[in-house]
Amino acid sequence: MLRLLEVRLPLDHDENALRAAIARALRVPPSAIRSYTIARRGYDARKPDRIMLVYALDVATRDDARLLARHRHDTRIIASPDTRYLPPVHASRPMHPRPVVVGLGPAGLFAGLLLAQMGLCPIILERGKPVRERTRDTFALWRRKALNPESNVQFGEGGAGTFSDGKLHSQISDPHHYGRKVLEEFVRAGAPPEILTISKPHIGTFRLVGVVERMRATIEELGGEVHFESRVIDIDRTGGAMRGLTLADGRSLETRHVILAIGHSARDTFVMLRDRGVFMEPKPFSIGLRIEHPQPLIDRARFGRHAGHPLLGAADYKLAHHTTGGRSVYSFCMCPGGTVVAAASEPGRVVTNGMSQYSRNERNANSAIVVGVTPADFPGNDVLAGVAFQRHWEERAFALGGGTYEAPAQRL
Ligand SMILES: Cc1cc2nc3c(=O)[nH]c(=O)nc-3n(C[C@H](O)[C@H](O)[C@H](O)COP(=O)(O)OP(=O)(O)OC[C@H]3O[C@@H](n4cnc5c(N)ncnc54)[C@H](O)[C@@H]3O)c2cc1C
């Protein structure tokens, strides 16, 4: 198979145009092309009047090797990469004691799934509730301003990513195609197959709920166990080796291998790990606000007369500004056709984030506008000084919003 990159065609091209474009790029008659599939489809909207679709295509011809040799100097024609994921081991029997994954967010879900697929029968401990119960608690915060500190936008099955835009792309280079494995597992669990090909795939909140449930069912079918409302409050590292875990309800669990997939919000667990001497370093992060515009305004600005075209969907944007003071201000996690939601997990503090459904057809576009901060901005030298910094601003936001988990808002 050959992979053709950067095949550009107008937005409304007809069915035969792809085959003709492949033949042109390879300099062969169309009859030499046995079959082709779309590996990726994106668009170039830098000129709103001439928006182009940009394809990566996997093509089978009568003689791939000869064509590869002929085009060896053309970087747009390469051998199709092998994107299969090969698990490093397959255990002949389960491990004793069993490996434990703490947290069932995206990291814990995939750690658990891979361990289960390798025959290692993991135990997964999640402090929050199964995703449907958790959805009820989350709506209680949004509608009745009632926060459950253990079951909310951050904590529970699916982790912080469940109530989200479900954006599945990142800017991290992925030479081993691990991202493909992630997308394939999502599709196996019921996500729309188009996420395998479009360049900025997303699932949306409501579909994620079912996807997460089916992935958990797969882990259990393969011999894994998932325990909800099971908060880890201590680790036993007697003699410098992992020995076991203690849970908030008094249970303890013997294990030699723990994957901590506890995410960004488990501040109580960070404190416990610090106090137990686990190595940690402070890291820079970004802080800011959410900004909203009517989605049609963004669509027209980006797509001109093509605004609303079904292949383009709701438009996104990305902005960055580097100040003379050395800081960068940039847009982040832009949610086309979405909503701004309260994403708090601690009483008396407000954080916001963006969320959307698969259709992305809400009235507004929203985006985070953030500025980078570093440990030099944090109060004191403790390794968790960044958490104190976050709490300070979250408390101010809570007070300014009226103390009801509403975010303070203003026109800009
Ligand atoms: C509203 C919102 C929208 C977002 N939108 C996107 C998006 O569109 N695309 C994107 O890529 N990212 C998005 N993000 C960010 C994304 O959700 C996170 O990057 C991602 O969830 C991190 O995954 P994780 O598994 O590392 O941690 P988390 O998702 O935070 O999961 C950690 C899990 O561990 C559990 N846990 C913590 N401590 C313990 C303990 N002591 N014992 C037991 N369990 C514990 C928690 O309950 C939680 O379920 C969004 C986040 C939010 C809040």
Ligand as a Chemical Component Dictionary entry (heavy atoms), coordinates in Angstrom:
data_LIG
# 
_chem_comp.id                   LIG 
_chem_comp.type                 NON-POLYMER 
_chem_comp.pdbx_formal_charge   0 
_chem_comp.three_letter_code    LIG 
# 
loop_
_chem_comp_atom.comp_id 
_chem_comp_atom.atom_id 
_chem_comp_atom.alt_atom_id 
_chem_comp_atom.type_symbol 
_chem_comp_atom.charge 
_chem_comp_atom.model_Cartn_x 
_chem_comp_atom.model_Cartn_y 
_chem_comp_atom.model_Cartn_z 
_chem_comp_atom.pdbx_ordinal 
LIG C1  C1  C 0 -15.383 20.169 31.070 1  
LIG C2  C2  C 0 -14.061 19.631 30.528 2  
LIG C3  C3  C 0 -13.858 19.606 29.150 3  
LIG C4  C4  C 0 -12.694 19.040 28.618 4  
LIG N1  N1  N 0 -12.595 18.881 27.253 5  
LIG C5  C5  C 0 -11.567 18.189 26.736 6  
LIG C6  C6  C 0 -11.526 17.845 25.355 7  
LIG O1  O1  O 0 -12.441 18.140 24.604 8  
LIG N2  N2  N 0 -10.442 17.149 24.896 9  
LIG C7  C7  C 0 -9.422  16.794 25.721 10 
LIG O2  O2  O 0 -8.469  16.166 25.244 11 
LIG N3  N3  N 0 -9.433  17.109 27.035 12 
LIG C8  C8  C 0 -10.478 17.769 27.556 13 
LIG N4  N4  N 0 -10.508 18.041 28.902 14 
LIG C9  C9  C 0 -9.357  17.628 29.697 15 
LIG C10 C10 C 0 -9.403  16.128 29.943 16 
LIG O3  O3  O 0 -10.631 15.827 30.527 17 
LIG C11 C11 C 0 -8.262  15.686 30.836 18 
LIG O4  O4  O 0 -7.062  16.012 30.213 19 
LIG C12 C12 C 0 -8.325  14.188 31.059 20 
LIG O5  O5  O 0 -9.546  13.836 31.648 21 
LIG C13 C13 C 0 -7.174  13.704 31.928 22 
LIG O6  O6  O 0 -7.298  12.308 32.043 23 
LIG P1  P1  P 0 -6.746  11.512 33.304 24 
LIG O7  O7  O 0 -7.225  10.112 33.153 25 
LIG O8  O8  O 0 -5.291  11.765 33.410 26 
LIG O9  O9  O 0 -7.402  12.195 34.573 27 
LIG P2  P2  P 0 -8.927  12.428 34.984 28 
LIG O10 O10 O 0 -9.808  12.439 33.804 29 
LIG O11 O11 O 0 -8.931  13.579 35.909 30 
LIG O12 O12 O 0 -9.286  11.095 35.793 31 
LIG C14 C14 C 0 -8.756  10.814 37.064 32 
LIG C15 C15 C 0 -9.721  9.891  37.768 33 
LIG O13 O13 O 0 -9.096  9.445  38.962 34 
LIG C16 C16 C 0 -10.050 9.424  40.000 35 
LIG N5  N5  N 0 -9.298  9.570  41.265 36 
LIG C17 C17 C 0 -8.574  10.641 41.664 37 
LIG N6  N6  N 0 -8.022  10.409 42.857 38 
LIG C18 C18 C 0 -8.404  9.179  43.224 39 
LIG C19 C19 C 0 -8.166  8.400  44.397 40 
LIG N7  N7  N 0 -7.413  8.857  45.410 41 
LIG N8  N8  N 0 -8.730  7.164  44.460 42 
LIG C20 C20 C 0 -9.510  6.692  43.447 43 
LIG N9  N9  N 0 -9.771  7.402  42.336 44 
LIG C21 C21 C 0 -9.222  8.625  42.224 45 
LIG C22 C22 C 0 -10.972 10.593 39.715 46 
LIG O14 O14 O 0 -12.255 10.411 40.296 47 
LIG C23 C23 C 0 -11.024 10.565 38.184 48 
LIG O15 O15 O 0 -12.131 9.827  37.688 49 
LIG C24 C24 C 0 -11.661 18.588 29.476 50 
LIG C25 C25 C 0 -11.837 18.666 30.870 51 
LIG C26 C26 C 0 -13.018 19.168 31.409 52 
LIG C27 C27 C 0 -13.197 19.226 32.906 53 
# 
loop_
_chem_comp_bond.comp_id 
_chem_comp_bond.atom_id_1 
_chem_comp_bond.atom_id_2 
_chem_comp_bond.value_order 
_chem_comp_bond.pdbx_ordinal 
LIG C1  C2  SING 1  
LIG C2  C3  SING 2  
LIG C2  C26 DOUB 3  
LIG C3  C4  DOUB 4  
LIG C4  N1  SING 5  
LIG C4  C24 SING 6  
LIG N1  C5  DOUB 7  
LIG C5  C6  SING 8  
LIG C5  C8  SING 9  
LIG C6  O1  DOUB 10 
LIG C6  N2  SING 11 
LIG N2  C7  SING 12 
LIG C7  O2  DOUB 13 
LIG C7  N3  SING 14 
LIG N3  C8  DOUB 15 
LIG C8  N4  SING 16 
LIG N4  C9  SING 17 
LIG N4  C24 SING 18 
LIG C9  C10 SING 19 
LIG C10 O3  SING 20 
LIG C10 C11 SING 21 
LIG C11 O4  SING 22 
LIG C11 C12 SING 23 
LIG C12 O5  SING 24 
LIG C12 C13 SING 25 
LIG C13 O6  SING 26 
LIG O6  P1  SING 27 
LIG P1  O7  DOUB 28 
LIG P1  O8  SING 29 
LIG P1  O9  SING 30 
LIG O9  P2  SING 31 
LIG P2  O10 DOUB 32 
LIG P2  O11 SING 33 
LIG P2  O12 SING 34 
LIG O12 C14 SING 35 
LIG C14 C15 SING 36 
LIG C15 O13 SING 37 
LIG C15 C23 SING 38 
LIG O13 C16 SING 39 
LIG C16 N5  SING 40 
LIG C16 C22 SING 41 
LIG N5  C17 SING 42 
LIG N5  C21 SING 43 
LIG C17 N6  DOUB 44 
LIG N6  C18 SING 45 
LIG C18 C19 SING 46 
LIG C18 C21 DOUB 47 
LIG C19 N7  SING 48 
LIG C19 N8  DOUB 49 
LIG N8  C20 SING 50 
LIG C20 N9  DOUB 51 
LIG N9  C21 SING 52 
LIG C22 O14 SING 53 
LIG C22 C23 SING 54 
LIG C23 O15 SING 55 
LIG C24 C25 DOUB 56 
LIG C25 C26 SING 57 
LIG C26 C27 SING 58 
# 
